[in-house]
Amino acid sequence: MRTDDRNTAAVAGGSRLRASDSDRDRVVDMLKAAFVQGRLTKDEFEARVGQTLASRTWGDLTALTADIPAWPLPRPVRKPARPPSSPPAHAVVKAVACAIIAVATIAVAGMPGMMWTTPPPPSMTAQACEVFNTWQNPSYRGISNLTTAVHDASNGSDPGLADDLLILQQAYLRSEDYQGVPQSPAASRAYATQVRADANRVSRDCSIDGYGY
């Protein structure tokens, strides 16, 4: 049966076709997008992710996404690895712009009657990297911190960072054996390895953006 036929059967009502890991992955991606867009609350998002990972059929998955548009959702595409040898052009431009702003601020502050102004708040990309850095501490390693980082990055200037945080969030959900879904010790080790690899990728993103720790 073709994929289109399976979608039609599932939506038509209670298909018992068995769902694959990639099917569950696509639904998790859809729920994450809906959460970032404000269609789901945090509690709804976490509950549905747990139910998705425990789902066994297309009918189960369809019930979890019936009130969310844009089914099916394509999986996020990982961006090509960026060469570490030289900083990207946007990082150089950002550094130059910051230097110009700093000089202008000092000049204005030195004028009679002028006072120092409050510096602008950190960018959403910077906030995402700060939250991710907090998540790296075992005491703060929770899905809620990753969810906040994904939300901030989605409104930031680096879409690649947002994609990598989404992938990390998905790997972390699996590694935590969410909602008591059984998994073998080998699977647990594989998921933990994937979490480390995805976390390293996010760390590189933040370093390239100038927010490394």
N, C-alpha and C positions, 0 to 999 in steps of 0.2 A: 504494500500500500504506500502511495506517495505521501510526502509530508503534508501537502495541501489537503489530501483526503483525511489524514489523521487529525489535522486541525479542525476540519469540518465535523468529523465524527465526535471529537471531544466537546466542541461547543454545542452540538446538537443535543447532548444530554447524556452524561454518565458513561462515557466510553471506558471500557475496562482494558484498553491497550496499556501494556506495561511501559512505564516511563524510564528513560535512560538517565545516566548522570548528566549528559549534556542538556537534556530537557529540563532537569532540575536547576542546572546552572543558569539557563536562560531565564527561568522564572525568578531566580534570586536577583539576576541583573535587572529584571523588570521592576521588582519590588524596590531595589535600591534607587532606581531612577524615580520611581513614584514618591519615595520618601524625600529625596532631594528636591523634587518639585512641590512638596508640601501636600501631596495627595494622601499620605499616610502619617499618622503620629508615630513617635518612636516606639511606643508599646505595640501598636499595630504592626509596624515593620518587623520588630524582633519576633513577635508571635508568628507572623506569616512565614518568616524565613525558617523558623523551626519546623513549622508544618510542611513547608516545601521540601526540606531535606528528609522528612519522614514519609513523603508521598510515594506511592508505588504505581499509580496509574495516571493517564492523561486526564481522566475525569477529576481526580483529586487536584491536579495542578490547575485545571480550568476553573474550579470553584474558588481558588485563591486569587485569581486574576480577573474574575468576571466583572468587577467594578473599576478596572484600570484599563485605560485605552492603550492602543498600539501593540496588540499581540499579533505575532510573536516579536520579541525584541532581540535584535542581533547582539551577539556578545561583543564586549569592547575589544577593539583592535590594539594590540600592544605596539607602541611606537618603536622604531629601530633604535638600537643602542647609540647613544651620543658619544662621540670621541672625547675622552677626558683630557687630551693633550692641550687643547686650547679652549678658552671660554667662548661661549656662543656670542653672536653679535648683539643679541638683546641684553646680555649681561654687561657687555662693554658700554652700550648706550645708557643702561641704567646707572652704571657707576659714574659716567661723565655727567649725566643729568643731576645726580645727587651732589657731585662736587660743585656744579654751577649753582644749585640751590643753596648750598652751604655758604658759598662766597657771597651770594646776593643777600642772604639773611644777616651775615656779619656786617656787611656794608650798611644795610638799612638800620640795623640795631645801633650802629655808631652815630647815626644822624641825631641832631638835637630833637628832643621831644618824642623820639621813637623808642619803643620798648620791645623786648624779646617776645616773639610769638610762640604759642604752643606748637610743638612739632606735630605733623600729621599722624594719624593713627596708622598702625602697621597694615600692609596690604592683606587681602584675603589669602594670597599665596603664603605670605609670611605666617599668618595665623595657622594655616593648615600645617605648616612645617613645625611650628611650636607645639601644636596639639599632638602631632605624630611623635615628636621627641618625648613628650610626656608619656605617651603610650609605650615607648620603649622601656620605661621603668616598670619592672614586674609588679610593683604596687599599684600601678594605674593601667595595667594592660587589660582593657575591657572593650567590648564591642561598641559601647556608647562613645568612647573617645575616638575610635576609628570612624564612627559614623559622623561625628562632628568634624573631623579632619576632611572626610570626603565632601561634606557640605561646603566647608570653607574653600577647598580647592576647586570645587565646581563653579564657584563665583570668583575665582582668581584669574591670574593671567597666564597660567601654564596648564593647558588641557592635558598634556602628557602626565603631569603630576596627579591630576584628578583620575585619569585612567588607571595609573599604577596603584593609587590608593584603593580604588574599587576592587582591583584584582587581589590586593593584599587583604582587604576586608573579607572577600569571599573565601580565600584560603584559610584565614583565621577562624571563620565560622565553622569550617569543616574540621579544623584541628581541635576545636573545643568540644567535639562530639555533641553538637547542639541538640537540645530537647531529647537527650538520651538515645539518639540514633546509634545503633550498634555499629562498631567498626573494629577491624582487626588491629592488633599491635603494629603490624607492618604498615597498614594504612595510616595509623596515627603518626608513625615515624615519617612517612612520606609527606603527610600534610605539614608536619612541623618543619621539615626541610624546606618545603615550598614557602612557608611563612617567612623563614629566614631569608630566602632568596628574594622574595617580593619586598621585604623590609629593606634589604640592601639596595634594591632598585629605587625605592622611594627616597632613601638617604642620599643617593647620588643625585636624584632630581633636585632635592633641596639644596645640595651643595652647589650645583650648577646655577641655580636661581639666586645664589648668594645668601642662603639661609641655612647653611650647614652647621652642624654642632660637633 
